[in-house]
Amino acid sequence: MDTDRAPTRKGSTPIKVYCLPAEKDQISRNAQAAGLSASMFLLHVGAGYEVRTILDYQRIDDLARINGDLGRLGGLLKLWLTNDERLRQMKATELRAVLNKIEANQEAMRAIMRAVLRREPGRGREEA
């Protein structure tokens, strides 16, 4: 038998944790939110590791996609407005208002993304 191999978790002694059914459900939900098995979640928490949720990453991805769509929409709107004869009668203030609203939405989404990243544990950032 090879004794030079490092021990593995599966070959080690398990730790039993007694809990109520509601507590077990809560642990399972927290583990699922972190994208981990219940065993790995408890190991991370017990060993003092920061547990990161996958939900914030999904929100950031969604917001980034929307932000990109808004940017493309703004670019298409600008192109459309410069080349379309029918819209030359439209007031410049109305056009600026539409573009300003797109930019405001983009900035609001960026603020949400920054807030989510600041709240995320283990990233070395303090919440402002």
Secondary structure, 3 states (H helix, E strand, C coil): CCCCCCCCCCCCCCCCCCCCHHHHHHHHHHHHHHCCCHHHHHHHHHCCCCCCCCHHHHHHHHHHHHHHHHHHHHHHHHHHHHHCHHHHHCCHHHHHHHHHHHHHHHHHHHHHHHHHHHHCCCCCCCCC
